[in-house]
Amino acid sequence: MNLKRLIDQAVAGGLANAGFADTPAVVKQAARPEFGDYQANGVMAAAKRAGRNPREVAGEVAAGLDVDFLESPEVAGPGFINLTLSASWIAEQMQARYRGDESALDVATARIAIDYSSPNLAKEMHVGHLRPTVIGDALVRVLEFLGNDVIRVNHVGDWGAQFGSLLAFLDELPEGERGTSLKDLEAFYREASARFRSDETFATKARGFVVKLQSGDPACSALWEQFIAESIAHCEAVYDLFNITLTTEDVRAESAYNDDLPRIVTDLEQQGLITVSDGAKCVFLPGFTGKDDKPLPAIVQKSDGGYPYLATDVAALRYRAGELGVDKAYYVVGAPQTLHLKQLFALGEAAGYVDGQDFRHVPFGSILKDDGKPFKTRDGADVKLVDVLHEAVARAHDVVTTKNPELSESEREEVARVVGIGAVKYAELSKNRMTDYIFDWDAMLSFEGNTAPYLQYAYTRIRSIFRRADADAAALDATVVISEPAERALCVKLLQFQETVEQVTADNQPNVLCNYLYELAQSFMSFYETCPVLSGAEAERNSRLVICATTARTLQLGLSLLGIETVEQM
């Protein structure tokens, strides 16, 4: 149930009954409890158009709210309507939430491709892959929860000139040493690159391997396949540790589109979209200009006959729109690629590859060190993502050991894994994705404030209530009764879960869900402090246990949509 949508529909009915059927219902969550739960605005605009007194119109709209889940609406200020949910209705909905028999999700679903993570298989994943991997995976989980048919796409880099030096270097190693050398992919990459720069004979050989690879030479292709398999294994190890849902089946690499590139160029030529400029085949699209307002070319084939990234991206776009038949495609790619993706989508529309489908860039900012500089090692190298994750778990182990030394070592290791990985993910997802943020170990592993450990701890506190009560949180037989303000506030917050999850997809902002979960945990703490759960009469005790169980389940579900696990004790 989307609570806000339900109230929107009620207000729309009230406007129609008052003779304002064409006026949109503008409903917002109330800023303060004394205003009720929601507030209907927009009546003043309707009154102004009709030349009438806003409070008089608001009164007519309030009287026309023919619903049984609201208490008597209250006209306030110059023409607002304060809306308060009926306590009995809240209790009924809480009962339904606990039983898990809510009404169906009433949302429009679609077939959606999400392009995310996208590492370059020439190197190991580094901290720069954290944001697209975590944001993309959270969006996938949320969209699937809402009933969409989601296609995960890992558009990995496995083609191009750099692979010539890597394959030439691999070719020179004894066959028995190849697998061992590739275990440290980063070191392998550095050695091959150094040879390319310092040894002209090797560089010539590397260029020859590029030609062999592109022409399908069997021996070269076999080396390439061995290299790619090991590279993908590196990525899978990170995904497994990081609880990311991408698998090998989701990989559709640049090389998959190689044979389609000449066909793309031919098709664009036949459509009259190609202009040859300085020997390169380009498409000049309206609205794209560079320095001195000169038209900016979208190059699909270089003057030497090679194909740039744009050509591969056009082929991928055509595949997603055509063969996959998606309604939407989201590209979780850094903000610096904004111009490139704007050109790509415009070219896709101009060529007719995209026909009414929603192809959208989901950009994000940068991760910085505390000095405001990019997050890199002291020598300027990219920090390996797997090293970040291992350090997160190690630091979490220290925190957990200090906080709860009574746990066994195996318990501490499991809690450290869940807390450490969750902390890194949540530190990313709790920010507006366009915001640059400083990578701060102490802040992300804190048990206070808007962090994963705080939310995970809130969940364990609720679970401890059921251990003390010797009660099964999934098998309570109670009628929910709401008597205290903190009790009511918590229940209303629980009923806002569905609308929050839908709001995440409005602008692909997972931080909306993070903020909700943080507020939910705070509401629970206020409830727990003012509403004794286990010391009251049996009916009150069981009612509040139902509320506790529903809160724990909502926290666990919300965190799972962010790709974050929970534990029973911390």
Secondary structure, DSSP 8 states (H G I E B T S, - for coil): --HHHHHHHHHHHHHHHTT-TTS--EEEE-SSGGG-SEEEE-HHHHHHHHTS-HHHHHHHHHHT---SSB---EEETTTEEEE-B-HHHHHHHHHHHHHT----------EEEEE----BTTS--BGGGHHHHHHHHHHHHHHHHTT-EEEEEB--B--STHHHHHHHHHHHS-HHHHHHHTTSHHHHHHHHHHHHHH-HHHHHHHHHHHHHHHHT-HHHHHHHHHHHHHHHHHHHHHHHHHT----GGGB--GGGGGGGHHHHHHHHHHTT--EEETTEEEEEEEEEE-GGG-EEEEEEE-TTS---HHHHHHHHHHIIIIIS--SEEEEE--GGGHHHHHHHHHHHHHTTS-SS-EEEEE----EE-TTSSBSB-TTS-B-BHHHHHHHHHHHHHHHHHHH-TTS-HHHHHHHHHHHHHHHHHHHHHTS-TTS-EE--HHHHT-SSSSSHHHHHHHHHHHHHHHHHHT--TTS--------SHHHHHHHHHHHTHHHHHHHHHHTT-THHHHHHHHHHHHHHHHHHHHS-SSSS-HHHHHHHHHHHHHHHHHHHHHHHHTT----S--
